[in-house]
Amino acid sequence: MRLIIIFLSFFIPLFSFAINGGFPDEYYELDIEEKRKIFISTIDKLLDKSFENIQKERNFVDNFFEKNSKTGFREIQKNELNKLIELKEKYRIKNLFDYKDYKKRIATVPKSMGIAQALVESATGTSRFTKEGNNLFGEWTWGEKGIIPKKRSKGKTHKIKIFDSLQESVDSYLLNLNRNHAYEDFRTLRAKFMKEGKKLSGLEAVKTLENYSEIKGKYVKILTTVINKNNLSTLD
């Protein structure tokens, strides 16, 4: 009962924090079970918000190609073309009119996979990188702005990305999976399931994520365990 009361009174303002900033101080005073419950629900909602934006982009692409293919792409409106160019650059698509590649890259991911990665990479939101930089997924950067890892190997120059909010971190994570060459196997598997009219589960998807972590296969096993332990597949 105590957990339910805490959840109902705390979650709505917490979600507002998550969209516009990070976790409030009160979150860190909860016990691990309470944290995990609220963390999973928060990331679930943040993914929903990101998915809405991805779906809008996907709808635009679908409508663009359906409409303009009828005229042999001879009557494209300037604002539509500019929007397509923007998406081409955002998702690193080589050919401006490669409809197949847009469909392969502009799509969502299994929620169980995203939440499991957030749990692992952020230590349920308690990691230094999450507290100081709202970074839920351990994303790196080589720019000037970033957090230098205390255990960074000699000769390495990467930093941990800093985000203005947890929502921004979720958006960036999804974009990373959708355009980074390291996750081509994930996108190929997702496209295969979409073509067959099937829903890709997180347990299947995580098998393609060896390149996400330096511990490779062990990382996949950890994500699989986290999904099963927390019954995250129900969110797919």
GROMACS elastic network, one bead per residue, 0.5 to 0.9 nm:
[ bonds ]
;  ai    aj funct       b0    kb
    1     4     6  0.51657   500
    1     5     6  0.63036   500
    1     6     6  0.86727   500
    2     5     6  0.51930   500
    2     6     6  0.61642   500
    2     7     6  0.84744   500
    3     6     6  0.51073   500
    3     7     6  0.59291   500
    3     8     6  0.85995   500
    3    33     6  0.88179   500
    3    34     6  0.64031   500
    3    37     6  0.87889   500
    4     8     6  0.61267   500
    4     9     6  0.85501   500
    5     8     6  0.53569   500
    5     9     6  0.61550   500
    5    10     6  0.82800   500
    6     9     6  0.53582   500
    6    10     6  0.56764   500
    6    11     6  0.78924   500
    6    34     6  0.83295   500
    7    10     6  0.52232   500
    7    11     6  0.53825   500
    7    12     6  0.85988   500
    7    34     6  0.79968   500
    7    37     6  0.82030   500
    7    38     6  0.67114   500
    8    11     6  0.57362   500
    8    12     6  0.73015   500
    9    12     6  0.71018   500
    9    13     6  0.80531   500
   10    13     6  0.59717   500
   10    14     6  0.60476   500
   10    15     6  0.87428   500
   10    26     6  0.89510   500
   10    27     6  0.87201   500
   10    38     6  0.87077   500
   11    15     6  0.60277   500
   11    16     6  0.86827   500
   11    38     6  0.68520   500
   11    41     6  0.83768   500
   11    42     6  0.76986   500
   12    15     6  0.52468   500
   12    16     6  0.65893   500
   12    17     6  0.89112   500
   13    16     6  0.50898   500
   13    17     6  0.64289   500
   13    18     6  0.87633   500
   14    18     6  0.62043   500
   14    19     6  0.87895   500
   14    22     6  0.86592   500
   14    23     6  0.68261   500
   14    24     6  0.70531   500
   14    27     6  0.82717   500
   14    38     6  0.88557   500
   14    42     6  0.79059   500
   15    19     6  0.62880   500
   15    20     6  0.86424   500
   15    23     6  0.86845   500
   15    42     6  0.61757   500
   15    45     6  0.78909   500
   15    46     6  0.81725   500
   16    19     6  0.53091   500
   16    20     6  0.62636   500
   16    21     6  0.79484   500
   17    20     6  0.52420   500
   17    22     6  0.56903   500
   17    23     6  0.62556   500
   17    24     6  0.69265   500
   17   165     6  0.79853   500
   17   166     6  0.83198   500
   18    21     6  0.51952   500
   18    22     6  0.50571   500
   18    23     6  0.61977   500
   18    24     6  0.86951   500
   18    42     6  0.75814   500
   18    43     6  0.88016   500
   18    46     6  0.78434   500
   18   134     6  0.89176   500
   18   165     6  0.61822   500
   18   166     6  0.50902   500
   18   167     6  0.62034   500
   19    22     6  0.77506   500
   19    46     6  0.73800   500
   19   165     6  0.59827   500
   19   166     6  0.60868   500
   19   168     6  0.77338   500
   20   164     6  0.73785   500
   20   165     6  0.52926   500
   20   166     6  0.74530   500
   20   167     6  0.73106   500
   20   168     6  0.86927   500
   21    24     6  0.86050   500
   21   134     6  0.75009   500
   21   163     6  0.86335   500
   21   164     6  0.60081   500
   21   166     6  0.61696   500
   21   167     6  0.79536   500
   21   168     6  0.89725   500
   22   130     6  0.78661   500
   22   131     6  0.72822   500
   22   132     6  0.88848   500
   22   133     6  0.83677   500
   22   134     6  0.56971   500
   22   164     6  0.79444   500
   22   165     6  0.55005   500
   22   166     6  0.56227   500
   22   167     6  0.87670   500
   23    26     6  0.80944   500
   23    27     6  0.63310   500
   23    28     6  0.81300   500
   23   125     6  0.77214   500
   23   130     6  0.86599   500
   23   131     6  0.75761   500
   23   134     6  0.82539   500
   23   166     6  0.81539   500
   24    27     6  0.57005   500
   24    28     6  0.76961   500
   25    28     6  0.57116   500
   25    29     6  0.71969   500
   26    29     6  0.53417   500
   26    30     6  0.71824   500
   27    30     6  0.57531   500
   27    34     6  0.88977   500
   27    35     6  0.68780   500
   27    38     6  0.87165   500
   28    31     6  0.79359   500
   28    35     6  0.76021   500
   28   125     6  0.86506   500
   28   126     6  0.73518   500
   29    35     6  0.87622   500
   30    33     6  0.80544   500
   30    34     6  0.58693   500
   30    35     6  0.58968   500
   31    34     6  0.54198   500
   31    35     6  0.61330   500
   31    36     6  0.86701   500
   32    36     6  0.60450   500
   32    37     6  0.86169   500
   32   124     6  0.84808   500
   33    36     6  0.51231   500
   33    37     6  0.62322   500
   33    38     6  0.86904   500
   34    37     6  0.52324   500
   34    38     6  0.62627   500
   34    39     6  0.83749   500
   35    38     6  0.53107   500
   35    39     6  0.57508   500
   35    40     6  0.84559   500
   35   124     6  0.70914   500
   35   125     6  0.83795   500
   36    40     6  0.60283   500
   36    41     6  0.85475   500
   36   119     6  0.81919   500
   36   124     6  0.63117   500
   36   125     6  0.89253   500
   37    40     6  0.55012   500
   37    41     6  0.64315   500
   37    42     6  0.86954   500
   38    41     6  0.51787   500
   38    42     6  0.60086   500
   38    43     6  0.86402   500
   39    42     6  0.50754   500
   39    43     6  0.61875   500
   39    44     6  0.84434   500
   39   115     6  0.88103   500
   39   119     6  0.79939   500
   39   124     6  0.65070   500
   39   125     6  0.72752   500
   40    43     6  0.53293   500
   40    44     6  0.60404   500
   40    45     6  0.87405   500
   40   115     6  0.64946   500
   40   116     6  0.87072   500
   40   118     6  0.88317   500
   40   119     6  0.79484   500
   40   124     6  0.84967   500
   40   232     6  0.88156   500
   41    45     6  0.63530   500
   41    46     6  0.87123   500
   42    45     6  0.52573   500
   42    46     6  0.62352   500
   42    47     6  0.86321   500
   43    47     6  0.60130   500
   43    48     6  0.85127   500
   43   111     6  0.89355   500
   43   114     6  0.82456   500
   43   115     6  0.62752   500
   43   118     6  0.78442   500
   43   166     6  0.86815   500
   43   167     6  0.86838   500
   43   170     6  0.81303   500
   44    47     6  0.52521   500
   44    48     6  0.63832   500
   44    49     6  0.89606   500
   44   111     6  0.70813   500
   44   112     6  0.88981   500
   44   114     6  0.87047   500
   44   115     6  0.70705   500
   44   235     6  0.81604   500
   45    49     6  0.64322   500
   45    50     6  0.87825   500
   46    49     6  0.51822   500
   46    50     6  0.63555   500
   46    51     6  0.85802   500
   46   166     6  0.79663   500
   46   167     6  0.58996   500
   46   170     6  0.69138   500
   46   171     6  0.86535   500
   47    50     6  0.50234   500
   47    51     6  0.59117   500
   47    52     6  0.85528   500
   47   108     6  0.89444   500
   47   111     6  0.73391   500
   47   114     6  0.80898   500
   47   115     6  0.87093   500
   47   167     6  0.82177   500
   47   170     6  0.67979   500
   47   171     6  0.80756   500
   47   174     6  0.89556   500
   48    51     6  0.50255   500
   48    52     6  0.62739   500
   48    53     6  0.89698   500
   49    52     6  0.52564   500
   49    53     6  0.68433   500
   49   167     6  0.82250   500
   49   171     6  0.89461   500
   50    53     6  0.53613   500
   50    54     6  0.64068   500
   50    55     6  0.87188   500
   50   108     6  0.85621   500
   50   167     6  0.77888   500
   50   170     6  0.71982   500
   50   171     6  0.58466   500
   50   174     6  0.81106   500
   51    55     6  0.60252   500
   51    56     6  0.85970   500
   51   107     6  0.80800   500
   51   108     6  0.60422   500
   51   109     6  0.86492   500
   51   171     6  0.88528   500
   52    55     6  0.51472   500
   52    56     6  0.63460   500
   52    57     6  0.88455   500
   53    56     6  0.51128   500
   53    57     6  0.64385   500
   53    58     6  0.86835   500
   54    57     6  0.51127   500
   54    58     6  0.61437   500
   54    59     6  0.85763   500
   54   106     6  0.64664   500
   54   107     6  0.63739   500
   54   108     6  0.69533   500
   55    59     6  0.59916   500
   55    60     6  0.85219   500
   55   106     6  0.79754   500
   55   107     6  0.71982   500
   55   108     6  0.80123   500
   56    59     6  0.50704   500
   56    60     6  0.62421   500
   56    61     6  0.87535   500
   57    60     6  0.51314   500
   57    61     6  0.63478   500
   57    62     6  0.87046   500
   57    87     6  0.79568   500
   57   106     6  0.72106   500
   57   107     6  0.89866   500
   58    61     6  0.51641   500
   58    62     6  0.61639   500
   58    63     6  0.85651   500
   58   102     6  0.79785   500
   58   103     6  0.72330   500
   58   106     6  0.59730   500
   58   107     6  0.71525   500
   59    62     6  0.51217   500
   59    63     6  0.60479   500
   59    64     6  0.83876   500
   60    63     6  0.51862   500
   60    64     6  0.59175   500
   60    65     6  0.86672   500
   60    80     6  0.87953   500
   60    83     6  0.87571   500
   60    84     6  0.85108   500
   61    64     6  0.50086   500
   61    65     6  0.62569   500
   61    66     6  0.84689   500
   61    84     6  0.73528   500
   61    87     6  0.88569   500
   61    99     6  0.77872   500
   61   102     6  0.73664   500
   61   103     6  0.80951   500
   62    65     6  0.55337   500
   62    66     6  0.60717   500
   62    67     6  0.84853   500
   62    99     6  0.82869   500
   62   103     6  0.83177   500
   63    66     6  0.51142   500
   63    67     6  0.58601   500
   63    68     6  0.83455   500
   64    67     6  0.53629   500
   64    68     6  0.60019   500
   64    69     6  0.81971   500
   64    76     6  0.87227   500
   64    80     6  0.74258   500
   64    81     6  0.88406   500
   64    84     6  0.83264   500
   65    68     6  0.53064   500
   65    69     6  0.55822   500
   65    70     6  0.85290   500
   65    73     6  0.84531   500
   65    97     6  0.84407   500
   65    99     6  0.71717   500
   66    69     6  0.55990   500
   66    70     6  0.69654   500
   67    70     6  0.58910   500
   67    71     6  0.76550   500
   67    73     6  0.86074   500
   68    71     6  0.53997   500
   68    72     6  0.62975   500
   68    74     6  0.75133   500
   68    75     6  0.70177   500
   68    76     6  0.64942   500
   69    73     6  0.56288   500
   69    74     6  0.88203   500
   70    73     6  0.74311   500
   71    74     6  0.58451   500
   71    75     6  0.65743   500
   71    76     6  0.87401   500
   72    75     6  0.79395   500
   73    76     6  0.59744   500
   76    79     6  0.86108   500
   76    80     6  0.69016   500
   76    81     6  0.65861   500
   77    80     6  0.53374   500
   77    81     6  0.62799   500
   77    82     6  0.87458   500
   78    81     6  0.50942   500
   78    82     6  0.61566   500
   78    83     6  0.86246   500
   79    82     6  0.51218   500
   79    83     6  0.62377   500
   79    84     6  0.87050   500
   80    83     6  0.51021   500
   80    84     6  0.62552   500
   80    85     6  0.86756   500
   81    84     6  0.50549   500
   81    85     6  0.61841   500
   81    86     6  0.85885   500
   82    85     6  0.50562   500
   82    86     6  0.61800   500
   82    87     6  0.87576   500
   83    87     6  0.63697   500
   83    88     6  0.86215   500
   84    87     6  0.51347   500
   84    88     6  0.60911   500
   84    89     6  0.87086   500
   84    96     6  0.75143   500
   84    97     6  0.87557   500
   85    89     6  0.62874   500
   85    90     6  0.85541   500
   85    96     6  0.68439   500
   86    89     6  0.53428   500
   86    90     6  0.61456   500
   86    91     6  0.87122   500
   87    91     6  0.59993   500
   87    92     6  0.80823   500
   87    93     6  0.81300   500
   87   102     6  0.84583   500
   88    91     6  0.55167   500
   88    92     6  0.57045   500
   88    94     6  0.73854   500
   88    95     6  0.79393   500
   88    96     6  0.62226   500
   88    97     6  0.89941   500
   88   102     6  0.78788   500
   89    93     6  0.65479   500
   89    94     6  0.85452   500
   90    93     6  0.79641   500
   90   175     6  0.83553   500
   90   179     6  0.81906   500
   91   102     6  0.79493   500
   91   105     6  0.68391   500
   91   106     6  0.76287   500
   91   175     6  0.73888   500
   91   176     6  0.89503   500
   91   178     6  0.69159   500
   91   179     6  0.51941   500
   91   180     6  0.85841   500
   92   179     6  0.61418   500
   92   180     6  0.83724   500
   93    96     6  0.68567   500
   93    98     6  0.78039   500
   93   101     6  0.68142   500
   93   102     6  0.71783   500
   93   105     6  0.84959   500
   93   179     6  0.81770   500
   94    97     6  0.89091   500
   94    98     6  0.79029   500
   94   101     6  0.86787   500
   95    98     6  0.52596   500
   95    99     6  0.88007   500
   95   101     6  0.84271   500
   96    99     6  0.82444   500
   97   100     6  0.87804   500
   97   101     6  0.88742   500
   97   102     6  0.87136   500
   98   101     6  0.55239   500
   98   102     6  0.66571   500
   99   102     6  0.51815   500
   99   103     6  0.63602   500
   99   104     6  0.86663   500
  100   103     6  0.52449   500
  100   104     6  0.62138   500
  100   105     6  0.88105   500
  101   105     6  0.61613   500
  101   106     6  0.84126   500
  102   105     6  0.53016   500
  102   106     6  0.57404   500
  102   107     6  0.88222   500
  103   106     6  0.55037   500
  103   107     6  0.69778   500
  103   191     6  0.79570   500
  104   107     6  0.69595   500
  104   178     6  0.81632   500
  104   187     6  0.62923   500
  104   188     6  0.73481   500
  104   190     6  0.77444   500
  104   191     6  0.56598   500
  105   108     6  0.88777   500
  105   175     6  0.88033   500
  105   177     6  0.85293   500
  105   179     6  0.64633   500
  105   187     6  0.67368   500
  105   191     6  0.86780   500
  106   175     6  0.86543   500
  106   178     6  0.66503   500
  106   179     6  0.88238   500
  107   174     6  0.89256   500
  107   178     6  0.74736   500
  107   187     6  0.89522   500
  107   190     6  0.87409   500
  108   111     6  0.85949   500
  108   174     6  0.74924   500
  108   178     6  0.85232   500
  109   112     6  0.86550   500
  109   113     6  0.74322   500
  109   114     6  0.71656   500
  109   174     6  0.75959   500
  109   177     6  0.86411   500
  109   190     6  0.82045   500
  109   200     6  0.81808   500
  109   201     6  0.88566   500
  109   202     6  0.80819   500
  109   205     6  0.84260   500
  110   113     6  0.54970   500
  110   114     6  0.66313   500
  110   115     6  0.88898   500
  110   199     6  0.85727   500
  110   200     6  0.66376   500
  110   201     6  0.58834   500
  110   202     6  0.50964   500
  110   203     6  0.88785   500
  110   205     6  0.74606   500
  110   233     6  0.86281   500
  110   235     6  0.81722   500
  110   236     6  0.55888   500
  111   114     6  0.51187   500
  111   115     6  0.60479   500
  111   116     6  0.83589   500
  111   201     6  0.85073   500
  111   202     6  0.69372   500
  111   232     6  0.78285   500
  111   233     6  0.79274   500
  111   235     6  0.60391   500
  111   236     6  0.54033   500
  112   115     6  0.52838   500
  112   116     6  0.59408   500
  112   117     6  0.85233   500
  112   201     6  0.76960   500
  112   202     6  0.51868   500
  112   203     6  0.79026   500
  112   227     6  0.62817   500
  112   231     6  0.85374   500
  112   233     6  0.54442   500
  112   234     6  0.78366   500
  112   235     6  0.60811   500
  112   236     6  0.59945   500
  113   116     6  0.51542   500
  113   117     6  0.61485   500
  113   118     6  0.86051   500
  113   201     6  0.80917   500
  113   203     6  0.72618   500
  113   205     6  0.71171   500
  113   206     6  0.64183   500
  113   223     6  0.74563   500
  113   224     6  0.86252   500
  113   227     6  0.73171   500
  113   232     6  0.81943   500
  113   233     6  0.85196   500
  113   236     6  0.87644   500
  114   117     6  0.52422   500
  114   118     6  0.62163   500
  114   119     6  0.86817   500
  114   137     6  0.89246   500
  114   170     6  0.87119   500
  114   173     6  0.86301   500
  114   174     6  0.85798   500
  114   202     6  0.81133   500
  115   118     6  0.50278   500
  115   119     6  0.61318   500
  115   120     6  0.86461   500
  115   227     6  0.83535   500
  115   232     6  0.77999   500
  116   119     6  0.50951   500
  116   120     6  0.62445   500
  116   121     6  0.85220   500
  116   202     6  0.89019   500
  116   222     6  0.89886   500
  116   223     6  0.58903   500
  116   224     6  0.82463   500
  116   226     6  0.59372   500
  116   227     6  0.59325   500
  116   230     6  0.87271   500
  116   232     6  0.77487   500
  117   120     6  0.51420   500
  117   121     6  0.57890   500
  117   122     6  0.81466   500
  117   136     6  0.83264   500
  117   137     6  0.65639   500
  117   223     6  0.66772   500
  117   226     6  0.87171   500
  118   121     6  0.52499   500
  118   122     6  0.56892   500
  118   123     6  0.77096   500
  118   124     6  0.70881   500
  118   125     6  0.78993   500
  118   136     6  0.53676   500
  118   137     6  0.54369   500
  118   138     6  0.86035   500
  118   170     6  0.89154   500
  119   122     6  0.56401   500
  119   123     6  0.54599   500
  119   125     6  0.71266   500
  119   136     6  0.80090   500
  119   137     6  0.85564   500
  119   226     6  0.81444   500
  120   123     6  0.52683   500
  120   124     6  0.68739   500
  120   136     6  0.89045   500
  120   137     6  0.81638   500
  120   222     6  0.81947   500
  120   223     6  0.75417   500
  120   226     6  0.80652   500
  121   124     6  0.79181   500
  121   125     6  0.84768   500
  121   127     6  0.80611   500
  121   135     6  0.87262   500
  121   136     6  0.62645   500
  121   137     6  0.51058   500
  121   138     6  0.56753   500
  122   126     6  0.62137   500
  122   127     6  0.51438   500
  122   128     6  0.82056   500
  122   129     6  0.73136   500
  122   130     6  0.60248   500
  122   135     6  0.73462   500
  122   136     6  0.50527   500
  122   137     6  0.64055   500
  122   138     6  0.71626   500
  123   126     6  0.53878   500
  123   127     6  0.55232   500
  123   130     6  0.87206   500
  123   136     6  0.87276   500
  124   127     6  0.76366   500
  124   136     6  0.86821   500
  125   128     6  0.87476   500
  125   129     6  0.88526   500
  125   130     6  0.58583   500
  125   131     6  0.72724   500
  125   134     6  0.86008   500
  125   135     6  0.88234   500
  125   136     6  0.69287   500
  126   129     6  0.83521   500
  126   130     6  0.65163   500
  126   131     6  0.65396   500
  127   130     6  0.52869   500
  127   131     6  0.62535   500
  127   132     6  0.85685   500
  127   135     6  0.88900   500
  127   136     6  0.86361   500
  128   131     6  0.51476   500
  128   132     6  0.59004   500
  128   133     6  0.79070   500
  128   135     6  0.89823   500
  129   132     6  0.53051   500
  129   133     6  0.52801   500
  129   134     6  0.66211   500
  129   135     6  0.55822   500
  129   136     6  0.76249   500
  129   138     6  0.74049   500
  129   147     6  0.73407   500
  129   149     6  0.86661   500
  129   160     6  0.70865   500
  129   161     6  0.83143   500
  129   162     6  0.79924   500
  130   133     6  0.52701   500
  130   136     6  0.56494   500
  130   137     6  0.85931   500
  130   138     6  0.84889   500
  130   162     6  0.87204   500
  130   166     6  0.84161   500
  131   134     6  0.59013   500
  131   135     6  0.78509   500
  132   135     6  0.80043   500
  132   147     6  0.81699   500
  132   162     6  0.76798   500
  133   136     6  0.86611   500
  133   146     6  0.80529   500
  133   147     6  0.75723   500
  133   160     6  0.80524   500
  133   161     6  0.69134   500
  133   163     6  0.55388   500
  133   164     6  0.73749   500
  133   165     6  0.82065   500
  133   166     6  0.88850   500
  134   161     6  0.86246   500
  134   162     6  0.64131   500
  134   163     6  0.53825   500
  134   164     6  0.67665   500
  134   165     6  0.57212   500
  134   166     6  0.52767   500
  134   167     6  0.87492   500
  134   168     6  0.83706   500
  134   169     6  0.67116   500
  135   138     6  0.60372   500
  135   139     6  0.69828   500
  135   160     6  0.77094   500
  135   161     6  0.65909   500
  135   162     6  0.62490   500
  135   163     6  0.62948   500
  135   165     6  0.83767   500
  135   166     6  0.69517   500
  135   168     6  0.88051   500
  135   169     6  0.57323   500
  135   170     6  0.85772   500
  136   139     6  0.79794   500
  136   166     6  0.70483   500
  136   169     6  0.62514   500
  136   170     6  0.73336   500
  136   173     6  0.85498   500
  137   169     6  0.74017   500
  137   170     6  0.79347   500
  137   173     6  0.67383   500
  138   160     6  0.66331   500
  138   161     6  0.77016   500
  139   159     6  0.86025   500
  139   160     6  0.59634   500
  139   161     6  0.58318   500
  139   162     6  0.89053   500
  139   169     6  0.86028   500
  139   172     6  0.85442   500
  139   173     6  0.75410   500
  139   176     6  0.88323   500
  140   146     6  0.82694   500
  140   158     6  0.62236   500
  140   159     6  0.55478   500
  140   161     6  0.53786   500
  141   144     6  0.84132   500
  141   145     6  0.79997   500
  141   146     6  0.68296   500
  141   158     6  0.57268   500
  141   159     6  0.52291   500
  141   160     6  0.58397   500
  141   161     6  0.54137   500
  141   162     6  0.88341   500
  142   145     6  0.81916   500
  142   146     6  0.79783   500
  142   157     6  0.68423   500
  142   158     6  0.50238   500
  142   159     6  0.60533   500
  142   160     6  0.84684   500
  142   161     6  0.86232   500
  143   146     6  0.70626   500
  143   158     6  0.81757   500
  143   159     6  0.77468   500
  143   161     6  0.86452   500
  144   159     6  0.85688   500
  145   159     6  0.79836   500
  145   160     6  0.85937   500
  145   161     6  0.71570   500
  145   162     6  0.69613   500
  146   158     6  0.84942   500
  146   159     6  0.51129   500
  146   160     6  0.51624   500
  146   162     6  0.55033   500
  147   158     6  0.89046   500
  147   159     6  0.52390   500
  147   161     6  0.66608   500
  147   162     6  0.70756   500
  148   151     6  0.86976   500
  148   152     6  0.74259   500
  148   157     6  0.85685   500
  148   158     6  0.74008   500
  148   160     6  0.63682   500
  149   152     6  0.51661   500
  149   153     6  0.89701   500
  149   158     6  0.84305   500
  149   159     6  0.65946   500
  149   160     6  0.70385   500
  150   153     6  0.89971   500
  151   154     6  0.89462   500
  152   155     6  0.84875   500
  152   156     6  0.65358   500
  152   157     6  0.81735   500
  152   158     6  0.81682   500
  152   159     6  0.87081   500
  153   156     6  0.56025   500
  153   157     6  0.87355   500
  154   157     6  0.85649   500
  161   169     6  0.88604   500
  162   165     6  0.88675   500
  162   169     6  0.84215   500
  163   166     6  0.71032   500
  163   167     6  0.86527   500
  163   168     6  0.61054   500
  163   169     6  0.59892   500
  164   167     6  0.83899   500
  164   168     6  0.66103   500
  164   169     6  0.81374   500
  165   168     6  0.52262   500
  165   169     6  0.66017   500
  165   170     6  0.89587   500
  166   169     6  0.50071   500
  166   170     6  0.63736   500
  166   171     6  0.87180   500
  167   170     6  0.51261   500
  167   171     6  0.62241   500
  167   172     6  0.86140   500
  168   171     6  0.50799   500
  168   172     6  0.61591   500
  168   173     6  0.86154   500
  169   172     6  0.51195   500
  169   173     6  0.61493   500
  169   174     6  0.87681   500
  170   173     6  0.50697   500
  170   174     6  0.63647   500
  170   175     6  0.86837   500
  171   174     6  0.53913   500
  171   175     6  0.63114   500
  171   176     6  0.86677   500
  172   175     6  0.50649   500
  172   176     6  0.60353   500
  172   177     6  0.87156   500
  173   176     6  0.50809   500
  173   177     6  0.64246   500
  173   178     6  0.86849   500
  174   177     6  0.52265   500
  174   178     6  0.61672   500
  174   179     6  0.87919   500
  175   179     6  0.61573   500
  175   180     6  0.80351   500
  176   179     6  0.55536   500
  176   180     6  0.54131   500
  176   183     6  0.83134   500
  177   180     6  0.59213   500
  177   181     6  0.85798   500
  177   182     6  0.81953   500
  177   183     6  0.58412   500
  177   184     6  0.82973   500
  177   186     6  0.78470   500
  177   187     6  0.78527   500
  178   181     6  0.87654   500
  178   183     6  0.74777   500
  178   184     6  0.82635   500
  178   186     6  0.87254   500
  178   187     6  0.69412   500
  179   182     6  0.86034   500
  179   183     6  0.76252   500
  179   184     6  0.80331   500
  179   187     6  0.88365   500
  180   183     6  0.58363   500
  180   184     6  0.72611   500
  181   184     6  0.53901   500
  181   185     6  0.87911   500
  182   185     6  0.77996   500
  182   186     6  0.88755   500
  182   209     6  0.86455   500
  182   211     6  0.61702   500
  182   212     6  0.77257   500
  183   186     6  0.52697   500
  183   187     6  0.65566   500
  183   188     6  0.87559   500
  183   208     6  0.74050   500
  183   209     6  0.69950   500
  183   211     6  0.72541   500
  183   212     6  0.80071   500
  184   187     6  0.51394   500
  184   188     6  0.60854   500
  184   189     6  0.86099   500
  184   208     6  0.87092   500
  185   188     6  0.50915   500
  185   189     6  0.61768   500
  185   190     6  0.85686   500
  185   208     6  0.58522   500
  185   209     6  0.81801   500
  186   189     6  0.52478   500
  186   190     6  0.61567   500
  186   191     6  0.86002   500
  186   205     6  0.64810   500
  186   206     6  0.81671   500
  186   207     6  0.83684   500
  186   208     6  0.52641   500
  186   209     6  0.71150   500
  187   190     6  0.50294   500
  187   191     6  0.60279   500
  187   192     6  0.85324   500
  188   191     6  0.51230   500
  188   192     6  0.61989   500
  188   193     6  0.87852   500
  189   192     6  0.50838   500
  189   193     6  0.63867   500
  189   194     6  0.86820   500
  189   200     6  0.82162   500
  189   204     6  0.89093   500
  189   205     6  0.75626   500
  189   208     6  0.82249   500
  190   193     6  0.52209   500
  190   194     6  0.61689   500
  190   195     6  0.86143   500
  190   199     6  0.84753   500
  190   200     6  0.63797   500
  190   205     6  0.77427   500
  191   195     6  0.60417   500
  191   196     6  0.85676   500
  192   195     6  0.51910   500
  192   196     6  0.63150   500
  192   197     6  0.86681   500
  192   198     6  0.85503   500
  193   196     6  0.51213   500
  193   197     6  0.61426   500
  193   199     6  0.62522   500
  193   200     6  0.60595   500
  194   198     6  0.57636   500
  194   199     6  0.69188   500
  194   200     6  0.78981   500
  195   198     6  0.76076   500
  196   199     6  0.88688   500
  199   236     6  0.83390   500
  200   203     6  0.84883   500
  200   204     6  0.67655   500
  200   205     6  0.67745   500
  200   236     6  0.82418   500
  201   204     6  0.53461   500
  201   205     6  0.61696   500
  201   206     6  0.87439   500
  201   233     6  0.71478   500
  201   236     6  0.63796   500
  202   206     6  0.59828   500
  202   207     6  0.87675   500
  202   224     6  0.83478   500
  202   227     6  0.77947   500
  202   232     6  0.84555   500
  202   233     6  0.67134   500
  202   236     6  0.71566   500
  203   206     6  0.56850   500
  203   207     6  0.71614   500
  203   223     6  0.82803   500
  203   224     6  0.60975   500
  203   227     6  0.73639   500
  203   228     6  0.85807   500
  203   233     6  0.76733   500
  204   207     6  0.57624   500
  204   208     6  0.79300   500
  205   208     6  0.58463   500
  205   209     6  0.75012   500
  206   209     6  0.52741   500
  206   210     6  0.80501   500
  206   219     6  0.89469   500
  206   220     6  0.59161   500
  206   221     6  0.86764   500
  206   223     6  0.69439   500
  206   224     6  0.72189   500
  207   210     6  0.70775   500
  207   217     6  0.83345   500
  207   220     6  0.59565   500
  207   221     6  0.85247   500
  207   224     6  0.86266   500
  208   211     6  0.78575   500
  208   212     6  0.89605   500
  208   220     6  0.81183   500
  209   212     6  0.53459   500
  209   213     6  0.77566   500
  209   216     6  0.77055   500
  209   217     6  0.84376   500
  209   219     6  0.79897   500
  209   220     6  0.66030   500
  210   213     6  0.62311   500
  210   214     6  0.79386   500
  210   215     6  0.76866   500
  210   217     6  0.56727   500
  210   218     6  0.82593   500
  210   219     6  0.67579   500
  210   220     6  0.63801   500
  211   214     6  0.71035   500
  211   215     6  0.86731   500
  211   216     6  0.61951   500
  211   217     6  0.89858   500
  212   215     6  0.86709   500
  212   216     6  0.73329   500
  212   219     6  0.81789   500
  213   216     6  0.55165   500
  213   217     6  0.87599   500
  213   218     6  0.89265   500
  213   219     6  0.64594   500
  213   220     6  0.89421   500
  214   219     6  0.81669   500
  215   218     6  0.56113   500
  215   219     6  0.56966   500
  215   220     6  0.87977   500
  216   219     6  0.53894   500
  216   220     6  0.68882   500
  217   220     6  0.51538   500
  217   221     6  0.64770   500
  217   222     6  0.87761   500
  218   221     6  0.50789   500
  218   222     6  0.62367   500
  218   223     6  0.87558   500
  219   222     6  0.50672   500
  219   223     6  0.62932   500
  219   224     6  0.86135   500
  220   223     6  0.52261   500
  220   224     6  0.61792   500
  220   225     6  0.86789   500
  221   224     6  0.50553   500
  221   225     6  0.62095   500
  221   226     6  0.86759   500
  222   225     6  0.51510   500
  222   226     6  0.62384   500
  222   227     6  0.87028   500
  223   226     6  0.50509   500
  223   227     6  0.61521   500
  223   228     6  0.86292   500
  224   227     6  0.52366   500
  224   228     6  0.62841   500
  224   229     6  0.85390   500
  225   228     6  0.52253   500
  225   229     6  0.58764   500
  225   230     6  0.84823   500
  226   229     6  0.51238   500
  226   230     6  0.60535   500
  226   231     6  0.82276   500
  226   232     6  0.80555   500
  227   230     6  0.55252   500
  227   231     6  0.58413   500
  227   233     6  0.65243   500
  228   231     6  0.50241   500
  228   232     6  0.65868   500
  228   233     6  0.73317   500
  229   232     6  0.78964   500
  230   233     6  0.84646   500
  231   234     6  0.63397   500
  231   235     6  0.83546   500
  232   235     6  0.56034   500
  232   236     6  0.74890   500
  233   236     6  0.53628   500
